[in-house]
């Protein structure tokens, strides 16, 4: 398919798909300056879908920034989806696969445009991301709410922690047929292990495999953050034609060919800046994908409502002709130099904004200063105050970093800021709640070990309590394990004597170790656990 513009590409055999990922609705929604950024850009994305008369929208996860979106986030999202995606426009493609399998986790296991009670003009298909993933006893997420309301088709979800079997949504328009695979966010280490153990299966269409255009949307780490904390591209099946990669925020939307597996990868990136890092400074785009037969064309559409972001690095040791660490007024000179750099970025932002009234007025500016070599940091708060009315991030304009000096550091002059910062973030990423729980019990005394509950289950429950604000996660874990234990005792016909039960389940020390873990959490959860302790005593 050629890359020419206009409607010459659009006919009864061409499927047009708008692709976007990582919209992060609700990010900084309480910020006076940036609070509405995500909603304004989501409006622009949906407007592009309507103006381009697409067949459907494909989202690659993290539609919401928070696992439990605020009422404002949900309200604005529903308002925009209803505004742009509902109407009388006929749907010109059909679904050939078993929808009860594709949407098995939904209470309404069929595509929303086929619901007799709904009038859908642009269907939205989406996998979940790591920010809006399913949690709690019922395993629900925000996308399930939108799915139940008939606004989004949530697919690509796997309930098993042992294996993943991906059944594609089979679409047809005219003579073009697409097998659309989805893998919603799964902890990278777990999915990596599944791939290694050949526990990830991509089911192929039964009829004429070679006639299908195979499209996969995933939401995982693409760049390596640790030994197994990412998904190598080579793990994916070689029959794929295009992979839409979510989760990574840097926009690399132009299809990149994987020479080993011979498929293409498009990485749309996020539509909002959520971290002041170099990858986020790349111009934000969404994609208009056209598929006809086995050929594709991806047109990138620049987003005009995204807040500008400029970032620069300054290594003070590279300017020894300007700064002498031993000079009494060197700090004032450095501050004046940094102010000049910020002014340059503000001028660039002003020029870039000319002719684009949709772009927010105040840009994001970040200056990273490496002050290794005997230099001192100046007062950042005082410095930031100089730009308080001109920036969208007046509290964190300057970021000081110090390169860790080694005794035989040969490459001190070539400082890699990305490596420096990513190393720090990787270390933080590895310090997870479940690891802390595992480490606690690994070093605990024998009478403090878990016997009724597993470390894995306990770690998962505490992680959901902390990260996802699932207040009932620990109580639900205890209830589940308690019922399982009671069932086991009944089946084994264990005599209702304390010594016999102790011997059967080795429950000694359970209460104490639980209270140790819960002490720093909350009194309400501790009270819930105490209620469960009474049940345990009742079992005895």
C-alpha positions as CSV (number, residue, x, y, z in Angstrom):
1,X,0.0,0.0,0.0
2,X,1.4,3.4,-0.9
3,X,1.8,6.3,1.5
4,X,0.0,8.8,-0.6
5,X,-2.5,11.1,1.2
6,X,-6.1,11.7,0.6
7,X,-9.0,9.3,0.3
8,X,-7.5,7.4,-2.6
9,X,-6.5,4.7,0.0
10,X,-10.0,4.4,1.4
11,X,-12.4,1.9,-0.2
12,X,-14.7,-0.9,0.9
13,X,-11.7,-3.2,1.5
14,X,-9.6,-0.8,3.6
15,X,-9.9,-0.9,7.4
16,X,-9.0,2.4,9.1
17,X,-7.9,2.2,12.7
18,X,-6.9,5.1,15.0
19,X,-4.2,3.9,17.4
20,X,-3.1,5.6,20.7
21,X,-1.7,4.4,24.0
22,X,-1.0,5.7,27.5
23,X,-3.6,8.6,27.6
24,X,-3.4,8.7,31.5
25,X,-6.7,10.5,32.1
26,X,-6.6,12.2,35.4
27,X,-2.9,12.7,35.6
28,X,-2.3,15.8,37.9
29,X,-6.0,16.6,37.6
30,X,-5.8,18.7,40.8
31,X,-2.9,20.8,39.5
32,X,-4.0,24.4,38.8
33,X,-2.1,24.7,35.6
34,X,-1.9,21.1,34.2
35,X,-5.1,19.7,35.6
36,X,-7.1,19.5,32.4
37,X,-4.3,18.5,30.0
38,X,-5.2,14.9,29.7
39,X,-8.9,15.6,29.0
40,X,-8.1,18.3,26.4
41,X,-5.8,15.9,24.5
42,X,-8.2,12.9,24.7
43,X,-10.8,15.2,23.2
44,X,-8.4,15.9,20.3
45,X,-7.7,12.2,19.8
46,X,-11.4,11.3,19.5
47,X,-11.9,14.3,17.3
48,X,-9.2,13.0,14.9
49,X,-11.0,9.6,14.9
50,X,-14.3,11.3,13.9
51,X,-12.8,13.6,11.3
52,X,-10.9,10.7,9.6
53,X,-14.0,8.5,9.6
54,X,-12.1,5.6,11.1
55,X,-13.7,2.1,11.5
56,X,-12.6,1.8,15.1
57,X,-10.2,3.1,17.7
58,X,-7.5,0.8,19.2
59,X,-6.0,1.8,22.6
60,X,-2.9,0.2,24.0
61,X,-3.5,0.5,27.8
62,X,-3.3,3.1,30.6
63,X,-6.4,5.0,29.5
64,X,-6.5,6.1,33.2
65,X,-3.6,7.2,35.3
66,X,-5.0,5.9,38.6
67,X,-6.2,2.4,39.3
68,X,-9.3,3.9,40.9
69,X,-10.0,7.0,38.8
70,X,-11.8,9.9,40.4
71,X,-15.4,10.8,39.6
72,X,-14.1,13.7,37.5
73,X,-11.9,11.3,35.4
74,X,-14.7,8.8,34.9
75,X,-17.2,11.6,34.1
76,X,-15.0,13.3,31.6
77,X,-14.1,10.1,29.9
78,X,-17.7,8.9,29.6
79,X,-18.7,12.4,28.4
80,X,-16.1,12.4,25.6
81,X,-16.7,8.8,24.5
82,X,-20.4,9.5,24.3
83,X,-19.8,12.7,22.4
84,X,-17.6,11.2,19.7
85,X,-18.3,7.5,19.6
86,X,-22.1,7.2,19.7
87,X,-24.3,8.0,16.7
88,X,-26.0,6.6,13.6
89,X,-23.0,6.1,11.4
90,X,-23.1,2.4,10.1
91,X,-20.3,0.0,11.1
92,X,-18.8,-1.4,7.9
93,X,-16.8,-4.3,9.4
94,X,-17.9,-7.5,11.0
95,X,-16.5,-9.8,13.7
96,X,-16.1,-13.4,12.8
97,X,-14.6,-14.9,16.0
98,X,-16.5,-16.2,19.0
99,X,-17.2,-13.1,21.0
100,X,-18.0,-15.1,24.1
101,X,-14.3,-16.0,24.1
102,X,-13.0,-12.6,23.1
103,X,-15.0,-10.7,25.8
104,X,-15.3,-13.6,28.2
105,X,-14.8,-11.4,31.3
106,X,-17.7,-9.0,30.4
107,X,-21.2,-9.3,31.6
108,X,-22.2,-8.5,28.0
109,X,-19.8,-10.8,26.0
110,X,-20.4,-9.2,22.6
111,X,-19.0,-6.1,20.8
112,X,-20.8,-3.0,21.8
113,X,-22.0,-1.9,18.3
114,X,-24.0,-5.1,18.1
115,X,-26.0,-4.4,21.3
116,X,-29.6,-3.6,20.3
117,X,-29.8,-1.0,23.1
118,X,-26.8,1.0,21.9
119,X,-26.0,3.3,19.0
120,X,-22.3,3.1,18.4
121,X,-20.7,5.0,15.5
122,X,-17.0,4.4,16.4
123,X,-16.2,1.2,18.4
124,X,-13.3,1.5,20.9
125,X,-11.2,-1.6,21.6
126,X,-8.7,-1.5,24.4
127,X,-6.4,-3.7,26.6
128,X,-5.7,-2.6,30.1
129,X,-2.4,-1.1,31.3
130,X,-0.4,-1.4,34.5
131,X,-2.0,1.8,35.8
132,X,-5.6,0.7,35.3
133,X,-5.2,-3.1,35.7
134,X,-7.8,-5.4,37.4
135,X,-7.6,-5.7,41.2
136,X,-9.6,-6.8,44.1
137,X,-11.7,-9.9,44.8
138,X,-13.8,-9.4,41.7
139,X,-10.8,-8.6,39.5
140,X,-12.4,-5.5,38.1
141,X,-10.8,-2.4,36.5
142,X,-12.0,1.0,35.2
143,X,-12.2,-0.5,31.7
144,X,-14.7,-3.0,32.9
145,X,-16.9,-0.1,34.1
146,X,-16.8,1.4,30.6
147,X,-17.3,-2.0,29.1
148,X,-20.5,-2.6,31.2
149,X,-21.7,0.9,30.1
150,X,-21.3,-0.1,26.5
151,X,-18.6,2.5,25.7
152,X,-15.4,0.3,25.4
153,X,-14.7,-3.2,24.3
154,X,-12.2,-4.5,26.8
155,X,-10.2,-7.5,25.5
156,X,-6.8,-9.2,25.9
157,X,-7.3,-10.1,29.5
158,X,-5.9,-13.3,31.1
159,X,-7.0,-14.6,34.4
160,X,-4.3,-17.4,34.7
161,X,-1.0,-16.7,36.4
162,X,0.5,-19.9,34.9
163,X,-0.1,-19.5,31.2
164,X,-1.6,-17.1,28.6
165,X,-3.7,-18.2,25.7
166,X,-4.5,-15.3,23.3
167,X,-7.5,-15.8,21.1
168,X,-7.7,-13.1,18.5
169,X,-10.7,-10.9,17.6
170,X,-11.3,-11.7,14.0
171,X,-12.4,-8.7,11.9
172,X,-13.4,-8.5,8.2
173,X,-14.2,-5.6,5.9
174,X,-14.7,-6.5,2.3
175,X,-11.8,-8.8,1.4
176,X,-9.6,-7.6,4.2
177,X,-9.3,-9.8,7.3
178,X,-7.5,-8.8,10.5
179,X,-6.6,-11.1,13.4
180,X,-6.3,-8.7,16.4
181,X,-4.5,-10.1,19.4
182,X,-4.3,-8.4,22.8
183,X,-2.2,-8.9,25.9
184,X,-3.2,-6.6,28.7
185,X,-0.5,-5.6,31.2
186,X,1.0,-8.6,33.2
187,X,3.9,-8.2,35.6
188,X,7.0,-8.3,33.3
189,X,8.9,-10.9,35.3
190,X,5.9,-13.2,35.2
191,X,5.2,-12.9,31.5
192,X,9.0,-13.2,30.8
193,X,8.9,-16.5,32.7
194,X,5.8,-17.7,30.8
195,X,7.5,-17.0,27.5
196,X,10.6,-18.9,28.5
197,X,8.5,-21.9,29.6
198,X,6.4,-21.8,26.4
199,X,3.3,-20.9,28.3
200,X,2.2,-18.1,26.0
201,X,0.1,-19.4,23.0
202,X,-1.2,-17.2,20.2
203,X,-4.1,-19.1,18.5
204,X,-4.3,-18.8,14.7
205,X,-7.5,-18.6,12.6
206,X,-8.6,-22.1,11.5
207,X,-9.2,-21.1,7.9
208,X,-6.5,-19.9,5.5
209,X,-3.9,-18.6,8.0
210,X,-1.9,-16.8,5.3
211,X,-4.8,-14.5,4.3
212,X,-5.0,-12.7,7.7
213,X,-3.2,-9.5,8.7
214,X,-2.0,-10.3,12.2
215,X,-2.0,-7.3,14.7
216,X,-0.9,-7.5,18.3
217,X,-1.3,-4.8,21.0
218,X,0.7,-5.2,24.2
219,X,1.4,-3.1,27.3
220,X,4.8,-4.1,28.7
221,X,8.3,-2.8,29.2
222,X,10.1,-2.8,25.8
223,X,13.3,-1.3,27.1
224,X,15.4,-3.4,29.5
225,X,15.0,-2.5,33.1
226,X,16.5,-5.6,34.6
227,X,17.3,-9.2,33.7
228,X,13.7,-10.2,33.3
229,X,11.8,-6.9,33.8
230,X,10.9,-6.5,30.1
231,X,9.7,-8.4,27.1
232,X,12.3,-9.0,24.4
233,X,10.8,-8.5,20.9
234,X,12.2,-11.9,19.9
235,X,9.8,-13.6,22.3
236,X,6.8,-12.6,20.0
237,X,5.6,-14.9,17.3
238,X,7.0,-14.4,13.8
239,X,3.7,-14.7,12.0
240,X,2.7,-11.2,13.3
241,X,2.6,-8.3,10.9
242,X,2.4,-5.4,13.2
243,X,2.8,-4.9,17.0
244,X,1.3,-1.9,18.7
245,X,3.5,-1.4,21.8
246,X,2.0,0.4,24.8
247,X,3.5,1.4,28.2
248,X,6.6,3.1,26.8
249,X,6.1,6.8,26.7
250,X,8.6,7.9,24.1
251,X,6.9,8.4,20.7
252,X,8.5,6.0,18.2
253,X,5.4,5.7,16.0
254,X,7.1,5.1,12.7
255,X,7.0,1.3,12.2
256,X,10.4,-0.3,13.0
257,X,11.2,-3.7,11.4
258,X,12.5,-6.4,13.7
259,X,14.9,-8.2,11.4
260,X,14.9,-11.4,13.3
261,X,11.2,-12.0,13.5
262,X,10.3,-9.9,10.4
263,X,7.4,-8.0,11.9
264,X,7.0,-4.2,12.4
265,X,6.6,-2.4,15.7
266,X,4.9,0.9,16.3
267,X,5.2,2.6,19.6
268,X,2.8,5.6,19.7
269,X,4.0,6.7,23.2
270,X,2.0,8.7,25.7
271,X,-0.2,11.6,24.9
272,X,0.7,13.5,28.0
273,X,4.1,14.2,29.7
274,X,4.1,12.3,33.0
275,X,7.8,12.4,33.8
276,X,10.4,15.1,33.0
277,X,12.7,12.8,31.1
278,X,14.2,13.0,27.5
279,X,11.9,10.3,26.1
280,X,8.9,12.5,26.9
281,X,10.3,15.5,25.1
282,X,9.8,13.8,21.7
283,X,6.9,15.2,19.8
284,X,3.7,13.4,20.6
285,X,1.7,11.6,17.9
286,X,-1.2,9.2,17.3
287,X,-1.4,6.9,14.3
288,X,-4.0,6.4,11.5
289,X,-3.5,2.8,10.4
290,X,-4.9,1.6,7.1
291,X,-4.9,-2.1,6.3
292,X,-5.9,-3.6,3.0
293,X,-5.3,-7.3,2.5
294,X,-1.9,-8.0,4.0
295,X,-0.5,-4.5,3.3
296,X,-0.6,-1.6,5.7
297,X,0.1,2.2,5.8
298,X,0.6,4.1,9.0
299,X,0.0,7.9,8.9
300,X,1.3,9.7,12.0
301,X,-0.8,12.6,13.3
302,X,0.9,15.2,15.5
303,X,-1.1,16.2,18.6
304,X,-1.5,19.9,18.8
305,X,-2.9,20.2,22.4
306,X,0.0,18.6,24.2
307,X,1.9,20.9,26.5
308,X,5.4,21.7,25.2
309,X,8.3,20.1,27.1
310,X,12.0,21.1,26.7
311,X,14.9,19.5,28.5
312,X,18.6,20.3,28.5
313,X,21.7,18.8,30.3
314,X,24.5,20.8,31.7
315,X,27.8,19.3,32.9
316,X,29.6,21.9,34.9
317,X,33.0,20.2,34.4
318,X,32.6,20.9,30.7
319,X,32.8,24.6,31.4
320,X,35.9,24.9,33.6
321,X,36.8,28.0,31.6
322,X,33.6,29.6,33.1
323,X,33.5,28.0,36.5
324,X,36.3,27.5,39.0
325,X,35.1,25.3,41.9
326,X,37.4,27.2,44.3
327,X,36.1,30.7,43.3
328,X,34.1,32.3,46.2
329,X,31.3,33.4,43.9
330,X,31.2,30.3,41.6
331,X,27.7,29.3,42.8
332,X,26.2,32.7,41.8
333,X,27.9,32.3,38.4
334,X,26.4,28.8,38.0
335,X,22.9,30.1,38.9
336,X,23.2,32.9,36.3
337,X,24.3,30.4,33.7
338,X,21.4,28.1,34.5
339,X,19.0,31.1,34.3
340,X,20.3,31.9,30.8
341,X,19.7,28.3,29.7
342,X,16.1,28.3,31.0
343,X,15.5,31.6,29.2
344,X,16.7,30.1,26.0
345,X,14.3,27.2,26.3
346,X,11.4,29.6,27.1
347,X,12.3,31.6,24.0
348,X,12.3,28.4,21.9
349,X,8.9,27.4,23.4
350,X,7.5,30.8,22.4
351,X,8.7,30.5,18.8
352,X,7.3,26.9,18.6
353,X,3.9,28.0,19.9
354,X,3.4,30.7,17.2
355,X,0.5,29.8,14.9
356,X,-0.9,27.1,17.2
357,X,-3.6,28.5,19.4
358,X,-4.5,25.0,20.7
359,X,-1.1,24.6,22.5
360,X,-1.2,25.4,26.2
361,X,0.5,28.7,27.0
362,X,2.9,27.7,29.7
363,X,5.6,25.0,28.8
364,X,7.3,22.4,30.9
365,X,11.0,23.1,31.3
366,X,13.7,20.9,32.9
367,X,17.4,21.7,33.3
368,X,19.5,18.7,34.5
369,X,22.8,19.9,36.1
370,X,25.7,17.6,36.8
371,X,27.7,19.3,39.5
372,X,30.3,16.6,40.0
373,X,33.8,17.9,40.6
374,X,33.6,20.0,43.7
375,X,30.7,22.3,42.8
376,X,27.9,23.1,45.1
377,X,24.2,23.3,44.3
378,X,22.4,26.6,44.6
379,X,19.1,27.3,46.2
380,X,16.6,25.6,43.9
381,X,13.4,27.0,45.5
382,X,14.7,30.6,45.1
383,X,15.7,29.9,41.5
384,X,12.3,28.4,40.6
385,X,10.5,31.5,42.0
386,X,12.0,33.5,39.1
387,X,9.8,31.6,36.6
388,X,6.7,30.9,38.7
389,X,4.4,32.8,36.2
390,X,6.0,31.5,33.0
391,X,6.2,27.7,33.5
392,X,3.8,24.9,34.1
393,X,6.3,23.2,36.5
394,X,7.7,26.0,38.6
395,X,8.5,23.7,41.5
396,X,11.0,21.4,39.7
397,X,12.7,23.3,36.9
398,X,16.3,22.5,37.9
399,X,17.4,19.0,38.9
400,X,20.9,18.5,40.3
401,X,22.7,15.1,39.8
402,X,26.1,14.0,40.9
403,X,28.0,11.4,39.0
404,X,29.2,8.6,41.2
405,X,33.0,8.8,41.0
406,X,35.0,5.5,40.7
407,X,38.7,5.2,41.5
408,X,39.6,4.3,38.0
409,X,36.8,6.0,36.1
410,X,38.1,6.4,32.6
411,X,34.9,7.7,31.1
412,X,34.2,10.5,33.5
413,X,34.0,13.1,30.8
414,X,31.3,11.2,28.9
415,X,28.4,11.4,31.4
416,X,25.3,9.6,30.3
417,X,22.4,11.3,32.0
418,X,19.9,8.7,30.8
419,X,21.9,5.8,32.2
420,X,22.5,7.7,35.4
421,X,18.8,8.3,36.0
422,X,17.5,4.9,34.7
423,X,19.9,3.1,37.1
424,X,18.4,4.9,40.0
425,X,14.8,4.3,38.9
426,X,15.6,0.6,38.3
427,X,16.9,0.3,41.8
428,X,13.7,1.8,43.1
429,X,11.6,-0.5,40.8
430,X,13.2,-3.5,42.3
431,X,12.3,-2.5,45.8
432,X,8.8,-3.8,45.7
433,X,6.3,-4.4,48.4
434,X,6.2,-8.2,47.7
435,X,10.0,-8.4,47.9
436,X,10.0,-6.7,51.3
437,X,7.4,-9.2,52.6
438,X,9.4,-12.1,51.2
439,X,12.6,-10.7,52.7
440,X,10.9,-10.3,56.1
441,X,9.8,-13.9,56.2
442,X,13.1,-15.2,54.8
443,X,14.9,-13.7,57.8
444,X,12.2,-14.3,60.5
445,X,12.6,-16.8,63.3
446,X,11.1,-20.2,62.8
447,X,8.0,-19.5,65.0
448,X,7.3,-16.4,63.0
449,X,7.0,-18.1,59.6
450,X,3.8,-18.3,57.7
451,X,2.2,-21.7,57.7
452,X,-1.4,-21.2,56.6
453,X,-0.7,-18.4,54.1
454,X,1.9,-18.3,51.4
455,X,4.6,-15.6,51.0
456,X,3.5,-15.0,47.5
457,X,-0.2,-14.5,48.4
458,X,0.7,-12.3,51.3
459,X,3.1,-10.2,49.2
460,X,0.4,-9.8,46.5
461,X,-2.2,-8.7,49.1
462,X,0.1,-6.2,50.8
463,X,1.1,-4.8,47.3
464,X,-2.5,-4.3,46.3
465,X,-3.2,-2.7,49.7
466,X,-0.3,-0.2,49.2
467,X,-0.1,0.4,45.4
468,X,-3.8,0.0,44.4
469,X,-5.4,1.2,47.6
470,X,-7.4,-2.1,47.8
471,X,-8.4,-1.8,51.5
472,X,-9.9,-5.3,51.6
473,X,-7.0,-7.1,49.9
474,X,-5.5,-8.6,53.1
475,X,-8.9,-9.5,54.6
476,X,-9.9,-11.2,51.3
477,X,-6.7,-13.2,51.3
478,X,-7.4,-14.5,54.8
479,X,-11.0,-15.3,54.1
480,X,-10.0,-17.3,51.0
481,X,-7.3,-19.2,52.8
482,X,-9.5,-19.8,55.8
483,X,-12.2,-21.3,53.7
484,X,-9.7,-23.4,51.9
485,X,-8.3,-24.7,55.2
486,X,-11.7,-25.4,56.7
487,X,-12.6,-27.4,53.5
488,X,-9.3,-29.3,53.8
489,X,-10.0,-30.2,57.5
490,X,-13.5,-31.4,56.7
491,X,-12.2,-33.6,53.9
492,X,-9.5,-35.0,56.0
493,X,-12.0,-35.6,58.9
494,X,-9.5,-34.1,61.3
495,X,-10.6,-34.4,65.0
496,X,-11.7,-31.0,66.4
497,X,-8.9,-30.9,68.9
498,X,-6.3,-28.1,68.9
499,X,-3.3,-30.3,68.8
500,X,-4.6,-32.3,65.8
501,X,-5.4,-29.1,63.9
502,X,-2.0,-27.7,64.7
503,X,-0.4,-30.8,63.5
504,X,-2.4,-30.7,60.3
505,X,-1.9,-27.1,59.2
506,X,1.0,-25.9,61.3
507,X,-0.8,-22.7,62.1
508,X,1.4,-21.7,65.1
509,X,2.7,-18.2,64.9
510,X,0.3,-17.0,62.2
511,X,-1.4,-14.2,64.2
512,X,1.9,-12.7,65.4
513,X,3.5,-12.5,62.0
514,X,0.4,-11.0,60.5
515,X,0.3,-8.2,63.1
516,X,4.0,-7.5,62.6
517,X,3.4,-7.0,58.8
518,X,0.3,-4.9,59.3
519,X,1.6,-2.6,62.0
520,X,2.7,0.2,59.6
521,X,-0.4,-0.1,57.5
522,X,-3.7,0.9,59.1
523,X,-5.7,0.3,62.3
524,X,-8.8,-0.6,60.2
525,X,-7.0,-3.4,58.4
526,X,-5.6,-4.6,61.7
527,X,-9.1,-4.7,63.2
528,X,-10.2,-6.7,60.2
529,X,-7.4,-9.2,60.7
530,X,-8.3,-9.5,64.4
531,X,-11.8,-10.5,63.3
532,X,-10.3,-13.2,61.2
533,X,-8.2,-14.4,64.1
534,X,-11.3,-15.1,66.0
535,X,-12.6,-17.2,63.1
536,X,-9.3,-19.1,63.1
537,X,-9.7,-19.8,66.8
538,X,-13.3,-21.0,66.1
539,X,-11.9,-23.5,63.6
540,X,-9.6,-24.8,66.3
